[in-house]
Amino acid sequence: MSITRDKISPGITVDIVQKQDQSSGKLTQGVVKRILTSSNFHPHGIKVELESGKIGRVQNII
């Protein structure tokens, strides 16, 4: 899993894992509102905020 920040932009649909779901691996799908990670890469995924207000790390781009 190595999705870089330059592949993510506001308005795209992604699957994220929220902090409380990291142990279970439960994914939440939504539309990116803003990107919270400033570096181009993060080992656990780029952190984003979805339009719904949920925050998590991107696991898949839909």
N, CA, C and O atoms as a printed pandas DataFrame, in Angstrom:
     atom_number atom_name residue_name chain_id  residue_number  x_coord  y_coord  z_coord
0              1         N          MET        A               1    0.842   -1.185    0.000
1              2        CA          MET        A               1    0.000    0.000    0.000
2              3         C          MET        A               1    0.882    1.241    0.000
3              4         O          MET        A               1    1.534    1.551    0.998
4              5         N          SER        A               2    0.899    1.936   -1.105
5              6        CA          SER        A               2    1.698    3.161   -1.142
6              7         C          SER        A               2    1.060    4.170   -2.090
7              8         O          SER        A               2    1.554    4.417   -3.190
8              9         N          ILE        A               3   -0.042    4.742   -1.639
9             10        CA          ILE        A               3   -0.691    5.808   -2.396
10            11         C          ILE        A               3   -0.023    7.110   -1.965
11            12         O          ILE        A               3    0.034    7.423   -0.776
12            13         N          THR        A               4    0.478    7.860   -2.932
13            14        CA          THR        A               4    1.170    9.114   -2.611
14            15         C          THR        A               4    0.189   10.288   -2.686
15            16         O          THR        A               4   -0.866   10.207   -3.316
16            17         N          ARG        A               5    0.572   11.368   -2.029
17            18        CA          ARG        A               5   -0.293   12.547   -1.915
18            19         C          ARG        A               5   -0.658   13.126   -3.274
19            20         O          ARG        A               5   -1.752   13.661   -3.447
20            21         N          ASP        A               6    0.261   13.020   -4.248
21            22        CA          ASP        A               6   -0.020   13.609   -5.563
22            23         C          ASP        A               6   -1.104   12.859   -6.342
23            24         O          ASP        A               6   -1.579   13.352   -7.365
24            25         N          LYS        A               7   -1.499   11.672   -5.870
25            26        CA          LYS        A               7   -2.578   10.923   -6.524
26            27         C          LYS        A               7   -3.942   11.256   -5.920
27            28         O          LYS        A               7   -4.973   10.812   -6.425
28            29         N          ILE        A               8   -3.947   12.035   -4.840
29            30        CA          ILE        A               8   -5.175   12.365   -4.121
30            31         C          ILE        A               8   -5.485   13.845   -4.329
31            32         O          ILE        A               8   -4.601   14.697   -4.240
32            33         N          SER        A               9   -6.755   14.135   -4.608
33            34        CA          SER        A               9   -7.153   15.530   -4.724
34            35         C          SER        A               9   -8.591   15.673   -4.238
35            36         O          SER        A               9   -9.367   14.720   -4.298
36            37         N          PRO        A              10   -8.946   16.863   -3.759
37            38        CA          PRO        A              10  -10.323   17.073   -3.300
38            39         C          PRO        A              10  -11.311   16.726   -4.412
39            40         O          PRO        A              10  -11.096   17.053   -5.579
40            41         N          GLY        A              11  -12.395   16.060   -4.026
41            42        CA          GLY        A              11  -13.426   15.704   -4.998
42            43         C          GLY        A              11  -13.391   14.261   -5.463
43            44         O          GLY        A              11  -14.352   13.784   -6.066
44            45         N          ILE        A              12  -12.275   13.543   -5.187
45            46        CA          ILE        A              12  -12.230   12.136   -5.597
46            47         C          ILE        A              12  -12.795   11.258   -4.490
47            48         O          ILE        A              12  -12.795   11.634   -3.318
48            49         N          THR        A              13  -13.281   10.074   -4.882
49            50        CA          THR        A              13  -13.851    9.128   -3.919
50            51         C          THR        A              13  -12.775    8.147   -3.481
51            52         O          THR        A              13  -12.046    7.599   -4.308
52            53         N          VAL        A              14  -12.683    7.932   -2.177
53            54        CA          VAL        A              14  -11.650    7.059   -1.615
54            55         C          VAL        A              14  -12.238    6.190   -0.504
55            56         O          VAL        A              14  -13.324    6.465    0.006
56            57         N          ASP        A              15  -11.506    5.144   -0.140
57            58        CA          ASP        A              15  -11.779    4.372    1.072
58            59         C          ASP        A              15  -10.748    4.809    2.097
59            60         O          ASP        A              15   -9.553    4.848    1.805
60            61         N          ILE        A              16  -11.212    5.141    3.308
61            62        CA          ILE        A              16  -10.286    5.486    4.387
62            63         C          ILE        A              16  -10.480    4.507    5.537
63            64         O          ILE        A              16  -11.524    3.867    5.664
64            65         N          VAL        A              17   -9.454    4.408    6.369
65            66        CA          VAL        A              17   -9.603    3.705    7.648
66            67         C          VAL        A              17   -9.478    4.768    8.736
67            68         O          VAL        A              17   -8.470    5.470    8.822
68            69         N          GLN        A              18  -10.515    4.875    9.565
69            70        CA          GLN        A              18  -10.508    5.833   10.661
70            71         C          GLN        A              18   -9.697    5.265   11.818
71            72         O          GLN        A              18   -9.505    4.054   11.919
72            73         N          LYS        A              19   -9.224    6.151   12.686
73            74        CA          LYS        A              19   -8.354    5.731   13.787
74            75         C          LYS        A              19   -8.979    4.612   14.625
75            76         O          LYS        A              19   -8.304    3.645   14.975
76            77         N          GLN        A              20  -10.271    4.745   14.945
77            78        CA          GLN        A              20  -10.918    3.734   15.787
78            79         C          GLN        A              20  -11.138    2.410   15.047
79            80         O          GLN        A              20  -11.448    1.396   15.673
80            81         N          ASP        A              21  -10.977    2.414   13.707
81            82        CA          ASP        A              21  -11.187    1.196   12.911
82            83         C          ASP        A              21   -9.881    0.532   12.480
83            84         O          ASP        A              21   -9.903   -0.463   11.755
84            85         N          GLN        A              22   -8.741    1.074   12.919
85            86        CA          GLN        A              22   -7.462    0.536   12.449
86            87         C          GLN        A              22   -7.275   -0.922   12.829
87            88         O          GLN        A              22   -6.728   -1.697   12.044
88            89         N          SER        A              23   -7.721   -1.312   14.021
89            90        CA          SER        A              23   -7.522   -2.702   14.442
90            91         C          SER        A              23   -8.402   -3.654   13.646
91            92         O          SER        A              23   -7.982   -4.768   13.335
92            93         N          SER        A              24   -9.623   -3.229   13.312
93            94        CA          SER        A              24  -10.538   -4.098   12.570
94            95         C          SER        A              24  -10.308   -3.992   11.062
95            96         O          SER        A              24  -10.644   -4.910   10.313
96            97         N          GLY        A              25   -9.735   -2.868   10.621
97            98        CA          GLY        A              25   -9.517   -2.663    9.190
98            99         C          GLY        A              25  -10.764   -2.229    8.444
99           100         O          GLY        A              25  -10.794   -2.254    7.213
100          101         N          LYS        A              26  -11.810   -1.825    9.190
101          102        CA          LYS        A              26  -13.069   -1.390    8.565
102          103         C          LYS        A              26  -12.831   -0.125    7.735
103          104         O          LYS        A              26  -12.232    0.843    8.203
104          105         N          LEU        A              27  -13.321   -0.161    6.484
105          106        CA          LEU        A              27  -13.132    0.971    5.587
106          107         C          LEU        A              27  -14.385    1.826    5.512
107          108         O          LEU        A              27  -15.503    1.323    5.616
108          109         N          THR        A              28  -14.182    3.122    5.332
109          110        CA          THR        A              28  -15.271    4.072    5.165
110          111         C          THR        A              28  -15.053    4.762    3.823
111          112         O          THR        A              28  -13.966    5.270    3.548
112          113         N          GLN        A              29  -16.102    4.778    2.982
113          114        CA          GLN        A              29  -15.962    5.403    1.664
114          115         C          GLN        A              29  -16.512    6.817    1.710
115          116         O          GLN        A              29  -17.500    7.089    2.393
116          117         N          GLY        A              30  -15.870    7.711    0.981
117          118        CA          GLY        A              30  -16.349    9.082    0.932
118          119         C          GLY        A              30  -15.562    9.909   -0.059
119          120         O          GLY        A              30  -14.630    9.427   -0.703
120          121         N          VAL        A              31  -15.957   11.165   -0.167
121          122        CA          VAL        A              31  -15.336   12.113   -1.098
122          123         C          VAL        A              31  -14.373   13.004   -0.324
123          124         O          VAL        A              31  -14.724   13.553    0.720
124          125         N          VAL        A              32  -13.160   13.144   -0.843
125          126        CA          VAL        A              32  -12.124   13.947   -0.175
126          127         C          VAL        A              32  -12.524   15.420   -0.166
127          128         O          VAL        A              32  -12.820   16.006   -1.207
128          129         N          LYS        A              33  -12.525   16.008    1.038
129          130        CA          LYS        A              33  -12.763   17.447    1.192
130          131         C          LYS        A              33  -11.424   18.178    1.217
131          132         O          LYS        A              33  -11.230   19.174    0.520
132          133         N          ARG        A              34  -10.497   17.658    2.039
133          134        CA          ARG        A              34   -9.153   18.264    2.070
134          135         C          ARG        A              34   -8.129   17.238    2.519
135          136         O          ARG        A              34   -8.451   16.252    3.180
136          137         N          ILE        A              35   -6.881   17.502    2.137
137          138        CA          ILE        A              35   -5.769   16.600    2.457
138          139         C          ILE        A              35   -5.071   17.155    3.691
139          140         O          ILE        A              35   -4.722   18.334    3.739
140          141         N          LEU        A              36   -4.867   16.291    4.695
141          142        CA          LEU        A              36   -4.284   16.755    5.957
142          143         C          LEU        A              36   -2.795   16.430    6.087
143          144         O          LEU        A              36   -2.090   17.079    6.860
144          145         N          THR        A              37   -2.310   15.435    5.342
145          146        CA          THR        A              37   -0.886   15.086    5.397
146          147         C          THR        A              37   -0.120   16.016    4.458
147          148         O          THR        A              37   -0.488   16.171    3.294
148          149         N          SER        A              38    0.946   16.633    4.968
149          150        CA          SER        A              38    1.691   17.582    4.131
150          151         C          SER        A              38    2.775   16.904    3.296
151          152         O          SER        A              38    3.125   17.398    2.224
152          153         N          SER        A              39    3.313   15.775    3.776
153          154        CA          SER        A              39    4.358   15.091    3.010
154          155         C          SER        A              39    3.721   14.284    1.873
155          156         O          SER        A              39    2.529   13.981    1.920
156          157         N          ASN        A              40    4.512   13.938    0.854
157          158        CA          ASN        A              40    3.981   13.216   -0.305
158          159         C          ASN        A              40    3.701   11.751    0.004
159          160         O          ASN        A              40    2.940   11.101   -0.713
160          161         N          PHE        A              41    4.317   11.219    1.081
161          162        CA          PHE        A              41    4.125    9.810    1.408
162          163         C          PHE        A              41    4.033    9.625    2.910
163          164         O          PHE        A              41    4.708   10.316    3.672
164          165         N          HIS        A              42    3.194    8.690    3.331
165          166        CA          HIS        A              42    3.126    8.304    4.745
166          167         C          HIS        A              42    2.942    6.791    4.781
167          168         O          HIS        A              42    2.110    6.259    4.047
168          169         N          PRO        A              43    3.707    6.082    5.628
169          170        CA          PRO        A              43    3.648    4.612    5.628
170          171         C          PRO        A              43    2.264    4.039    5.931
171          172         O          PRO        A              43    1.963    2.927    5.496
172          173         N          HIS        A              44    1.415    4.759    6.663
173          174        CA          HIS        A              44    0.079    4.247    6.989
174          175         C          HIS        A              44   -1.010    4.818    6.106
175          176         O          HIS        A              44   -2.183    4.484    6.268
176          177         N          GLY        A              45   -0.627    5.686    5.163
177          178        CA          GLY        A              45   -1.605    6.292    4.259
178          179         C          GLY        A              45   -1.710    7.784    4.490
179          180         O          GLY        A              45   -1.451    8.286    5.584
180          181         N          ILE        A              46   -2.095    8.479    3.434
181          182        CA          ILE        A              46   -2.255    9.928    3.507
182          183         C          ILE        A              46   -3.539   10.244    4.276
183          184         O          ILE        A              46   -4.596    9.690    3.975
184          185         N          LYS        A              47   -3.451   11.122    5.254
185          186        CA          LYS        A              47   -4.620   11.466    6.077
186          187         C          LYS        A              47   -5.438   12.539    5.357
187          188         O          LYS        A              47   -4.906   13.548    4.894
188          189         N          VAL        A              48   -6.759   12.287    5.278
189          190        CA          VAL        A              48   -7.662   13.225    4.618
190          191         C          VAL        A              48   -8.904   13.439    5.472
191          192         O          VAL        A              48   -9.218   12.650    6.363
192          193         N          GLU        A              49   -9.604   14.539    5.169
193          194        CA          GLU        A              49  -10.929   14.766    5.735
194          195         C          GLU        A              49  -11.922   14.578    4.607
195          196         O          GLU        A              49  -11.744   15.120    3.517
196          197         N          LEU        A              50  -12.976   13.805    4.868
197          198        CA          LEU        A              50  -14.016   13.587    3.869
198          199         C          LEU        A              50  -15.073   14.685    3.965
199          200         O          LEU        A              50  -15.136   15.412    4.956
200          201         N          GLU        A              51  -15.911   14.799    2.915
201          202        CA          GLU        A              51  -17.019   15.768    2.912
202          203         C          GLU        A              51  -17.917   15.572    4.133
203          204         O          GLU        A              51  -18.518   16.525    4.631
204          205         N          SER        A              52  -18.003   14.319    4.614
205          206        CA          SER        A              52  -18.847   13.998    5.772
206          207         C          SER        A              52  -18.232   14.480    7.089
207          208         O          SER        A              52  -18.892   14.449    8.128
208          209         N          GLY        A              53  -16.965   14.926    7.050
209          210        CA          GLY        A              53  -16.286   15.371    8.261
210          211         C          GLY        A              53  -15.438   14.289    8.901
211          212         O          GLY        A              53  -14.687   14.554    9.840
212          213         N          LYS        A              54  -15.560   13.051    8.387
213          214        CA          LYS        A              54  -14.753   11.957    8.942
214          215         C          LYS        A              54  -13.305   12.109    8.495
215          216         O          LYS        A              54  -13.021   12.587    7.397
216          217         N          ILE        A              55  -12.390   11.688    9.379
217          218        CA          ILE        A              55  -10.958   11.811    9.106
218          219         C          ILE        A              55  -10.334   10.424    9.179
219          220         O          ILE        A              55  -10.633    9.642   10.082
220          221         N          GLY        A              56   -9.467   10.132    8.222
221          222        CA          GLY        A              56   -8.787    8.850    8.232
222          223         C          GLY        A              56   -7.703    8.810    7.181
223          224         O          GLY        A              56   -7.439    9.798    6.495
224          225         N          ARG        A              57   -7.071    7.637    7.065
225          226        CA          ARG        A              57   -5.977    7.465    6.118
226          227         C          ARG        A              57   -6.448    6.709    4.885
227          228         O          ARG        A              57   -7.131    5.690    4.989
228          229         N          VAL        A              58   -6.074    7.221    3.719
229          230        CA          VAL        A              58   -6.540    6.652    2.442
230          231         C          VAL        A              58   -5.950    5.251    2.243
231          232         O          VAL        A              58   -4.739    5.047    2.334
232          233         N          GLN        A              59   -6.831    4.305    1.971
233          234        CA          GLN        A              59   -6.428    2.923    1.682
234          235         C          GLN        A              59   -6.591    2.584    0.204
235          236         O          GLN        A              59   -5.781    1.848   -0.361
236          237         N          ASN        A              60   -7.635    3.119   -0.421
237          238        CA          ASN        A              60   -7.907    2.853   -1.839
238          239         C          ASN        A              60   -8.480    4.114   -2.473
239          240         O          ASN        A              60   -9.166    4.910   -1.832
240          241         N          ILE        A              61   -8.167    4.264   -3.771
241          242        CA          ILE        A              61   -8.816    5.309   -4.564
242          243         C          ILE        A              61   -9.871    4.594   -5.411
243          244         O          ILE        A              61   -9.563    3.611   -6.084
244          245         N          ILE        A              62  -11.083    5.074   -5.380
245          246        CA          ILE        A              62  -12.190    4.416   -6.098
246          247         C          ILE        A              62  -12.304    4.976   -7.515
247          248         O          ILE        A              62  -13.172    4.553   -8.278
